[in-house]
Structure formats: structure tokens, C-alpha cells
Amino acid sequence: MLVTGVVALICVVLGLAVGSFLNVVIWRVPRRESVVVPASHCPSCDAPLASYENIPVASWLALRGRCRHCGSGISARYPAVELLTAALFAAMGVRFHDSWVLPAYLVFTAGLVALSLIDLEHYVLPNRVLYPVGFIAVPLLFVGSTLEDDLGAFWRALLGGAVAFSVFYVIHVISPRGMGFGDVRLSFLLGCFLGWLGWWYVAFGLFAGFLYGAIVGVVLMVGGKRKRRQHIPFGPFLAAGAMTIVLVGEPIVDWYRGL
């Protein structure tokens, strides 16, 4: 229990820092800007931010959500992303506190946060985020599997990614308006990290994504917020479904299998 708490606390601190960087990614990548240079600055007046203005959550609270240079409002999304990332990192820390694959799942989680928020705002899952996440997270999954002496789980993960990609690709070919190719690319990453846990996790994780999307879509249409043929970004629902099953899927899978 003590070890789990320590790992979770470390993940919270790391999550706050990573969440701060994800804010940069979420803002700059859709605008085709570098995430490295220039340094963090106010999006309204471009004034560079001092180091004490970049402290996750605390700086936003201290500045009361406004730029100290021009007084423009700073969106509450910034601390929200930092807190969300910290919470998800903590949950992953609890879930994999005794596993070498924890770093891989943390990178996976960070990628899903960034991709989901970009998709919600811009209706795109950019390769500039998706590919680096895959190129970092999948090798980390291999390293973790090797240290766990369970390479079989890694090969299952790759096969799970291939199966998910194939299924989503067929759906995309049949209905390209309903399933963008960004979702197809994302499905490989989801299939890998669900597949590492087991085949049932792949099935339930992808099903949960479709279920979340259907429920929210119906609610929005009933509420008059979306028309029947109006596009709804699917990436966030796929991410939410995968995260749900990764974190709390074990009892669901065991219940379904009657264990």
C-alpha cells in the first residue's frame, strides 16, 4: 500500500509537469508551430512567461487567470488539462505500480489527452502527436515486457493493434465520412495497449469507445446541439473507452467471463 501511494504521488507530480507541456502541444500543433521554440508566452500579447508563471495550476491561480503583462484572460483549460493529466497519471500509477510497463502507459495516457482535446477543438488527430507517441510508447512497452519476462504480452499487443487497425480501416472504407483515417491510425495505438492486457480488453475497450460516442451523439441530437448528419469528433470517445477499460476493465472482463 505504501509503495502504491508513493508511486501514485510521483505520478501526480509528473502528471502536472507533463500536463503543462501538453497545453503547449494542444495550442501549437494545430497551428503548425514548434512545441520547442519560442519559449512559453502569452497567446494574446506574446510576452514571454517567467519561470514562476509556468508552475502548473499554482501560477494560474496566483495570476487569477490573467496575463500579468496585458491583463488578457487565460483559459481555465490550462489548469484543467494539468489536473486531468495528473489525475490520470495517478490512476495509472495505482494500476501499474508494480509493473515495468508503467512508463509506456504514462506516455500512452499523455498522448490520448493531447489528441482528444485537439480533436474536440479542431476535428483532427494530428500525425505530429500520434506518431511520436507511438514511436515512444510502443518501444517502452517492449522494454517493460522484456523486464517483466513476458514478451508474449508484447506480441499480443502488436497483434491487437493490427486487428484494431484492420477493423477500423474496413469501417473507414465503407463509411469514410463516419470514420476518419486519423481514427484508424489511433486504433492501432489503442489496440496495442489494450492488447497487452488481453484480447477481452481490446474488445471491451473499443466497444466502450463506440458506446460513449453513441450515447453522447444521441444526447446532443435530442438536445438540438447536433444534427443527424453533423460530424462529431470520435477520437475522444475512443480514448475514453480505452482508458476506462485499462483502468477498471479487469472486473468487467471477469464478470463477463463468469470468473
C-alpha positions as YAML, in Angstrom:
chain: A
units: angstrom
residues:
- id: 1
  name: MET
  ca: [0.00, 0.00, 0.00]
- id: 2
  name: LEU
  ca: [2.84, 2.40, 0.88]
- id: 3
  name: VAL
  ca: [4.63, 1.66, -2.39]
- id: 4
  name: THR
  ca: [1.41, 2.22, -4.34]
- id: 5
  name: GLY
  ca: [0.89, 5.58, -2.63]
- id: 6
  name: VAL
  ca: [4.44, 6.71, -3.31]
- id: 7
  name: VAL
  ca: [4.21, 5.72, -6.98]
- id: 8
  name: ALA
  ca: [0.87, 7.50, -7.30]
- id: 9
  name: LEU
  ca: [2.26, 10.66, -5.70]
- id: 10
  name: ILE
  ca: [5.25, 10.67, -8.03]
- id: 11
  name: CYS
  ca: [2.88, 10.22, -10.96]
- id: 12
  name: VAL
  ca: [0.77, 13.18, -9.78]
- id: 13
  name: VAL
  ca: [3.81, 15.49, -9.75]
- id: 14
  name: LEU
  ca: [4.95, 14.16, -13.11]
- id: 15
  name: GLY
  ca: [1.43, 14.49, -14.48]
- id: 16
  name: LEU
  ca: [1.23, 18.17, -13.55]
- id: 17
  name: ALA
  ca: [4.51, 18.86, -15.35]
- id: 18
  name: VAL
  ca: [3.52, 16.81, -18.39]
- id: 19
  name: GLY
  ca: [0.09, 18.46, -18.43]
- id: 20
  name: SER
  ca: [1.78, 21.85, -18.65]
- id: 21
  name: PHE
  ca: [3.70, 20.66, -21.71]
- id: 22
  name: LEU
  ca: [0.54, 19.17, -23.21]
- id: 23
  name: ASN
  ca: [-1.04, 22.62, -23.10]
- id: 24
  name: VAL
  ca: [1.74, 23.79, -25.39]
- id: 25
  name: VAL
  ca: [1.17, 20.82, -27.70]
- id: 26
  name: ILE
  ca: [-2.60, 21.33, -27.79]
- id: 27
  name: TRP
  ca: [-2.23, 25.01, -28.66]
- id: 28
  name: ARG
  ca: [0.69, 24.92, -31.10]
- id: 29
  name: VAL
  ca: [0.43, 21.68, -33.08]
- id: 30
  name: PRO
  ca: [-2.89, 22.51, -34.82]
- id: 31
  name: ARG
  ca: [-1.37, 25.87, -35.72]
- id: 32
  name: ARG
  ca: [1.73, 24.16, -37.14]
- id: 33
  name: GLU
  ca: [4.02, 25.86, -34.65]
- id: 34
  name: SER
  ca: [7.06, 24.35, -32.95]
- id: 35
  name: VAL
  ca: [6.46, 22.97, -29.47]
- id: 36
  name: VAL
  ca: [10.05, 23.81, -28.52]
- id: 37
  name: VAL
  ca: [10.63, 27.39, -29.66]
- id: 38
  name: PRO
  ca: [9.78, 30.05, -28.81]
- id: 39
  name: ALA
  ca: [9.52, 29.61, -25.06]
- id: 40
  name: SER
  ca: [6.13, 29.77, -23.36]
- id: 41
  name: HIS
  ca: [4.41, 33.09, -23.97]
- id: 42
  name: CYS
  ca: [1.04, 34.77, -23.62]
- id: 43
  name: PRO
  ca: [-1.16, 33.83, -26.62]
- id: 44
  name: SER
  ca: [-2.63, 37.35, -26.64]
- id: 45
  name: CYS
  ca: [0.38, 39.69, -26.33]
- id: 46
  name: ASP
  ca: [3.23, 37.20, -26.98]
- id: 47
  name: ALA
  ca: [5.06, 38.33, -23.85]
- id: 48
  name: PRO
  ca: [7.43, 35.58, -22.65]
- id: 49
  name: LEU
  ca: [6.45, 33.94, -19.37]
- id: 50
  name: ALA
  ca: [8.81, 33.89, -16.42]
- id: 51
  name: SER
  ca: [9.59, 30.56, -14.78]
- id: 52
  name: TYR
  ca: [7.32, 31.35, -11.83]
- id: 53
  name: GLU
  ca: [4.45, 31.91, -14.28]
- id: 54
  name: ASN
  ca: [4.82, 28.35, -15.57]
- id: 55
  name: ILE
  ca: [4.14, 26.48, -12.35]
- id: 56
  name: PRO
  ca: [1.26, 24.07, -13.11]
- id: 57
  name: VAL
  ca: [-2.09, 25.18, -11.65]
- id: 58
  name: ALA
  ca: [-0.47, 27.40, -9.00]
- id: 59
  name: SER
  ca: [0.58, 30.11, -11.46]
- id: 60
  name: TRP
  ca: [-2.89, 30.30, -12.99]
- id: 61
  name: LEU
  ca: [-4.44, 30.66, -9.53]
- id: 62
  name: ALA
  ca: [-1.88, 33.24, -8.40]
- id: 63
  name: LEU
  ca: [-2.44, 35.32, -11.55]
- id: 64
  name: ARG
  ca: [-6.22, 34.87, -11.19]
- id: 65
  name: GLY
  ca: [-6.43, 33.55, -14.70]
- id: 66
  name: ARG
  ca: [-5.00, 36.67, -16.36]
- id: 67
  name: CYS
  ca: [-1.76, 37.61, -18.09]
- id: 68
  name: ARG
  ca: [0.29, 39.92, -15.87]
- id: 69
  name: HIS
  ca: [1.52, 41.79, -18.95]
- id: 70
  name: CYS
  ca: [-1.65, 42.60, -20.89]
- id: 71
  name: GLY
  ca: [-4.39, 41.52, -18.49]
- id: 72
  name: SER
  ca: [-6.00, 39.19, -21.03]
- id: 73
  name: GLY
  ca: [-7.87, 36.22, -19.64]
- id: 74
  name: ILE
  ca: [-6.09, 32.86, -19.60]
- id: 75
  name: SER
  ca: [-8.42, 29.96, -20.31]
- id: 76
  name: ALA
  ca: [-9.29, 27.66, -17.41]
- id: 77
  name: ARG
  ca: [-8.47, 24.86, -19.83]
- id: 78
  name: TYR
  ca: [-4.80, 25.21, -18.89]
- id: 79
  name: PRO
  ca: [-5.10, 24.18, -15.23]
- id: 80
  name: ALA
  ca: [-7.86, 21.73, -16.19]
- id: 81
  name: VAL
  ca: [-5.51, 19.88, -18.55]
- id: 82
  name: GLU
  ca: [-2.80, 19.82, -15.90]
- id: 83
  name: LEU
  ca: [-5.17, 18.46, -13.25]
- id: 84
  name: LEU
  ca: [-6.69, 15.92, -15.66]
- id: 85
  name: THR
  ca: [-3.25, 14.64, -16.65]
- id: 86
  name: ALA
  ca: [-2.18, 14.44, -13.01]
- id: 87
  name: ALA
  ca: [-5.33, 12.50, -12.09]
- id: 88
  name: LEU
  ca: [-4.94, 10.04, -14.96]
- id: 89
  name: PHE
  ca: [-1.23, 9.59, -14.22]
- id: 90
  name: ALA
  ca: [-2.09, 8.87, -10.59]
- id: 91
  name: ALA
  ca: [-4.67, 6.30, -11.68]
- id: 92
  name: MET
  ca: [-2.11, 4.67, -13.96]
- id: 93
  name: GLY
  ca: [0.39, 4.70, -11.11]
- id: 94
  name: VAL
  ca: [-2.06, 2.78, -8.93]
- id: 95
  name: ARG
  ca: [-2.95, 0.40, -11.75]
- id: 96
  name: PHE
  ca: [0.65, -0.43, -12.72]
- id: 97
  name: HIS
  ca: [2.53, 0.44, -9.51]
- id: 98
  name: ASP
  ca: [4.38, -2.87, -9.58]
- id: 99
  name: SER
  ca: [4.93, -3.17, -13.33]
- id: 100
  name: TRP
  ca: [7.75, -2.09, -15.64]
- id: 101
  name: VAL
  ca: [5.19, -1.09, -18.28]
- id: 102
  name: LEU
  ca: [4.06, 1.94, -16.25]
- id: 103
  name: PRO
  ca: [6.24, 4.41, -18.26]
- id: 104
  name: ALA
  ca: [4.72, 3.15, -21.50]
- id: 105
  name: TYR
  ca: [1.18, 3.60, -20.19]
- id: 106
  name: LEU
  ca: [2.01, 7.10, -18.93]
- id: 107
  name: VAL
  ca: [3.19, 8.14, -22.41]
- id: 108
  name: PHE
  ca: [0.08, 6.49, -23.86]
- id: 109
  name: THR
  ca: [-2.10, 8.46, -21.43]
- id: 110
  name: ALA
  ca: [-0.42, 11.79, -22.19]
- id: 111
  name: GLY
  ca: [-0.87, 11.19, -25.90]
- id: 112
  name: LEU
  ca: [-4.57, 10.46, -25.52]
- id: 113
  name: VAL
  ca: [-5.13, 13.65, -23.52]
- id: 114
  name: ALA
  ca: [-3.47, 15.80, -26.18]
- id: 115
  name: LEU
  ca: [-5.12, 14.03, -29.11]
- id: 116
  name: SER
  ca: [-8.57, 14.15, -27.53]
- id: 117
  name: LEU
  ca: [-8.50, 17.87, -26.82]
- id: 118
  name: ILE
  ca: [-7.11, 18.70, -30.26]
- id: 119
  name: ASP
  ca: [-9.78, 16.55, -31.89]
- id: 120
  name: LEU
  ca: [-12.54, 18.19, -29.86]
- id: 121
  name: GLU
  ca: [-11.49, 21.66, -30.97]
- id: 122
  name: HIS
  ca: [-10.11, 21.11, -34.48]
- id: 123
  name: TYR
  ca: [-11.67, 17.82, -35.62]
- id: 124
  name: VAL
  ca: [-8.29, 16.30, -36.40]
- id: 125
  name: LEU
  ca: [-5.92, 13.75, -34.86]
- id: 126
  name: PRO
  ca: [-2.55, 15.16, -35.99]
- id: 127
  name: ASN
  ca: [0.24, 12.83, -37.01]
- id: 128
  name: ARG
  ca: [2.67, 15.23, -35.28]
- id: 129
  name: VAL
  ca: [1.25, 13.95, -32.00]
- id: 130
  name: LEU
  ca: [0.11, 10.45, -32.89]
- id: 131
  name: TYR
  ca: [3.36, 9.22, -34.43]
- id: 132
  name: PRO
  ca: [5.77, 10.46, -31.72]
- id: 133
  name: VAL
  ca: [3.52, 8.94, -29.05]
- id: 134
  name: GLY
  ca: [3.56, 5.62, -30.88]
- id: 135
  name: PHE
  ca: [7.31, 5.70, -31.53]
- id: 136
  name: ILE
  ca: [7.97, 6.34, -27.84]
- id: 137
  name: ALA
  ca: [5.24, 4.32, -26.13]
- id: 138
  name: VAL
  ca: [5.45, 1.08, -28.12]
- id: 139
  name: PRO
  ca: [9.24, 0.62, -27.62]
- id: 140
  name: LEU
  ca: [8.72, 1.39, -23.92]
- id: 141
  name: LEU
  ca: [6.07, -1.33, -23.90]
- id: 142
  name: PHE
  ca: [8.62, -3.71, -25.39]
- id: 143
  name: VAL
  ca: [11.21, -2.78, -22.75]
- id: 144
  name: GLY
  ca: [8.66, -3.19, -19.99]
- id: 145
  name: SER
  ca: [7.53, -6.55, -21.34]
- id: 146
  name: THR
  ca: [11.13, -7.72, -21.52]
- id: 147
  name: LEU
  ca: [11.78, -6.69, -17.91]
- id: 148
  name: GLU
  ca: [8.53, -8.40, -16.93]
- id: 149
  name: ASP
  ca: [9.76, -11.51, -18.74]
- id: 150
  name: ASP
  ca: [6.51, -11.51, -20.70]
- id: 151
  name: LEU
  ca: [7.31, -10.86, -24.35]
- id: 152
  name: GLY
  ca: [4.22, -12.86, -25.24]
- id: 153
  name: ALA
  ca: [2.13, -9.94, -23.98]
- id: 154
  name: PHE
  ca: [4.06, -7.56, -26.25]
- id: 155
  name: TRP
  ca: [3.49, -9.68, -29.36]
- id: 156
  name: ARG
  ca: [-0.18, -9.92, -28.40]
- id: 157
  name: ALA
  ca: [-0.18, -6.12, -28.09]
- id: 158
  name: LEU
  ca: [1.16, -5.70, -31.63]
- id: 159
  name: LEU
  ca: [-1.36, -8.19, -32.95]
- id: 160
  name: GLY
  ca: [-4.12, -6.40, -31.05]
- id: 161
  name: GLY
  ca: [-3.06, -3.15, -32.69]
- id: 162
  name: ALA
  ca: [-3.06, -4.79, -36.12]
- id: 163
  name: VAL
  ca: [-6.53, -6.28, -35.58]
- id: 164
  name: ALA
  ca: [-7.96, -2.97, -34.35]
- id: 165
  name: PHE
  ca: [-6.37, -1.12, -37.29]
- id: 166
  name: SER
  ca: [-7.82, -3.64, -39.76]
- id: 167
  name: VAL
  ca: [-11.33, -3.38, -38.32]
- id: 168
  name: PHE
  ca: [-11.29, 0.41, -38.29]
- id: 169
  name: TYR
  ca: [-9.80, 0.53, -41.79]
- id: 170
  name: VAL
  ca: [-12.70, -1.55, -43.13]
- id: 171
  name: ILE
  ca: [-15.17, 0.77, -41.40]
- id: 172
  name: HIS
  ca: [-13.35, 3.76, -42.91]
- id: 173
  name: VAL
  ca: [-13.53, 2.30, -46.42]
- id: 174
  name: ILE
  ca: [-17.24, 1.56, -46.03]
- id: 175
  name: SER
  ca: [-18.07, 4.93, -44.44]
- id: 176
  name: PRO
  ca: [-15.22, 7.46, -44.79]
- id: 177
  name: ARG
  ca: [-17.44, 10.29, -43.54]
- id: 178
  name: GLY
  ca: [-18.26, 8.38, -40.39]
- id: 179
  name: MET
  ca: [-14.72, 7.19, -39.64]
- id: 180
  name: GLY
  ca: [-11.77, 9.44, -40.44]
- id: 181
  name: PHE
  ca: [-8.36, 7.95, -41.13]
- id: 182
  name: GLY
  ca: [-6.99, 9.64, -38.03]
- id: 183
  name: ASP
  ca: [-9.28, 7.37, -36.01]
- id: 184
  name: VAL
  ca: [-7.89, 4.40, -37.95]
- id: 185
  name: ARG
  ca: [-4.33, 5.36, -37.03]
- id: 186
  name: LEU
  ca: [-5.34, 5.89, -33.42]
- id: 187
  name: SER
  ca: [-6.95, 2.46, -33.29]
- id: 188
  name: PHE
  ca: [-3.56, 0.78, -33.71]
- id: 189
  name: LEU
  ca: [-2.22, 2.51, -30.60]
- id: 190
  name: LEU
  ca: [-5.37, 1.68, -28.64]
- id: 191
  name: GLY
  ca: [-5.25, -1.94, -29.79]
- id: 192
  name: CYS
  ca: [-1.65, -2.26, -28.65]
- id: 193
  name: PHE
  ca: [-2.18, -1.01, -25.13]
- id: 194
  name: LEU
  ca: [-5.45, -2.84, -24.68]
- id: 195
  name: GLY
  ca: [-3.97, -5.95, -26.27]
- id: 196
  name: TRP
  ca: [-1.08, -6.04, -23.82]
- id: 197
  name: LEU
  ca: [-3.66, -6.67, -21.11]
- id: 198
  name: GLY
  ca: [-5.56, -9.31, -23.09]
- id: 199
  name: TRP
  ca: [-7.90, -9.89, -26.00]
- id: 200
  name: TRP
  ca: [-11.02, -9.21, -23.99]
- id: 201
  name: TYR
  ca: [-9.64, -5.78, -23.15]
- id: 202
  name: VAL
  ca: [-9.35, -4.99, -26.85]
- id: 203
  name: ALA
  ca: [-12.97, -5.96, -27.43]
- id: 204
  name: PHE
  ca: [-14.35, -4.10, -24.43]
- id: 205
  name: GLY
  ca: [-12.10, -1.07, -24.86]
- id: 206
  name: LEU
  ca: [-13.13, -0.46, -28.47]
- id: 207
  name: PHE
  ca: [-16.76, -1.26, -27.70]
- id: 208
  name: ALA
  ca: [-16.74, 1.27, -24.85]
- id: 209
  name: GLY
  ca: [-15.48, 3.93, -27.26]
- id: 210
  name: PHE
  ca: [-18.34, 3.28, -29.68]
- id: 211
  name: LEU
  ca: [-20.80, 3.18, -26.79]
- id: 212
  name: TYR
  ca: [-19.65, 6.52, -25.39]
- id: 213
  name: GLY
  ca: [-19.82, 8.08, -28.84]
- id: 214
  name: ALA
  ca: [-23.33, 6.74, -29.47]
- id: 215
  name: ILE
  ca: [-24.66, 7.93, -26.11]
- id: 216
  name: VAL
  ca: [-23.20, 11.42, -26.41]
- id: 217
  name: GLY
  ca: [-24.28, 11.67, -30.05]
- id: 218
  name: VAL
  ca: [-27.88, 10.79, -29.19]
- id: 219
  name: VAL
  ca: [-27.92, 13.21, -26.25]
- id: 220
  name: LEU
  ca: [-26.59, 16.04, -28.45]
- id: 221
  name: MET
  ca: [-29.15, 15.33, -31.18]
- id: 222
  name: VAL
  ca: [-32.03, 15.15, -28.71]
- id: 223
  name: GLY
  ca: [-30.84, 18.39, -27.15]
- id: 224
  name: GLY
  ca: [-30.64, 20.07, -30.56]
- id: 225
  name: LYS
  ca: [-26.88, 20.61, -30.31]
- id: 226
  name: ARG
  ca: [-26.06, 18.42, -33.32]
- id: 227
  name: LYS
  ca: [-27.90, 17.44, -36.46]
- id: 228
  name: ARG
  ca: [-28.09, 13.80, -37.51]
- id: 229
  name: ARG
  ca: [-25.50, 14.11, -40.26]
- id: 230
  name: GLN
  ca: [-23.28, 16.58, -38.44]
- id: 231
  name: HIS
  ca: [-19.80, 15.25, -37.69]
- id: 232
  name: ILE
  ca: [-18.78, 14.57, -34.09]
- id: 233
  name: PRO
  ca: [-15.09, 14.00, -33.27]
- id: 234
  name: PHE
  ca: [-14.71, 10.31, -32.45]
- id: 235
  name: GLY
  ca: [-11.16, 10.30, -31.08]
- id: 236
  name: PRO
  ca: [-12.07, 11.48, -27.56]
- id: 237
  name: PHE
  ca: [-14.65, 8.71, -27.18]
- id: 238
  name: LEU
  ca: [-12.20, 6.06, -28.35]
- id: 239
  name: ALA
  ca: [-9.64, 7.41, -25.90]
- id: 240
  name: ALA
  ca: [-12.17, 7.48, -23.06]
- id: 241
  name: GLY
  ca: [-13.26, 3.91, -23.80]
- id: 242
  name: ALA
  ca: [-9.69, 2.64, -23.85]
- id: 243
  name: MET
  ca: [-8.78, 4.48, -20.64]
- id: 244
  name: THR
  ca: [-11.86, 3.13, -18.88]
- id: 245
  name: ILE
  ca: [-11.05, -0.47, -19.70]
- id: 246
  name: VAL
  ca: [-7.32, -0.11, -18.98]
- id: 247
  name: LEU
  ca: [-8.04, 1.32, -15.55]
- id: 248
  name: VAL
  ca: [-11.16, -0.56, -14.41]
- id: 249
  name: GLY
  ca: [-11.67, -3.21, -17.06]
- id: 250
  name: GLU
  ca: [-10.49, -6.21, -15.02]
- id: 251
  name: PRO
  ca: [-13.72, -6.66, -13.00]
- id: 252
  name: ILE
  ca: [-15.78, -6.05, -16.16]
- id: 253
  name: VAL
  ca: [-13.88, -8.72, -18.08]
- id: 254
  name: ASP
  ca: [-14.00, -11.15, -15.15]
- id: 255
  name: TRP
  ca: [-17.77, -10.58, -14.78]
- id: 256
  name: TYR
  ca: [-18.38, -11.21, -18.46]
- id: 257
  name: ARG
  ca: [-16.29, -14.38, -18.43]
- id: 258
  name: GLY
  ca: [-18.10, -15.54, -15.31]
- id: 259
  name: LEU
  ca: [-14.98, -15.72, -13.18]
...
